[in-house]
Amino acid sequence: MWVLLKDFLLVSIGMGIGVVLMCILNVGKEADCEMKQLKESEDN
């Protein structure tokens, strides 16, 4: 029973870390696009 609970906890932690990493990468990509647009508007 404890092994099953431990496995479930590890899977939950792994999924949580994956979701957090995906969010961080998505925010970084959006920031890159925004910085590129700002740079292009300054050049024109």
Secondary structure in CASP SS format (residue, H / E / C, confidence):
PFRMAT SS
TARGET T0000
AUTHOR 0000-0000-0000
METHOD secondary structure of the structure
MODEL  1
M C 1.00
W H 1.00
V H 1.00
L H 1.00
L H 1.00
K H 1.00
D H 1.00
F H 1.00
L H 1.00
L H 1.00
V H 1.00
S H 1.00
I H 1.00
G H 1.00
M H 1.00
G H 1.00
I H 1.00
G H 1.00
V H 1.00
V H 1.00
L H 1.00
M H 1.00
C H 1.00
I H 1.00
L H 1.00
N H 1.00
V H 1.00
G H 1.00
K H 1.00
E H 1.00
A H 1.00
D H 1.00
C H 1.00
E H 1.00
M H 1.00
K H 1.00
Q H 1.00
L H 1.00
K H 1.00
E H 1.00
S H 1.00
E H 1.00
D H 1.00
N C 1.00
END
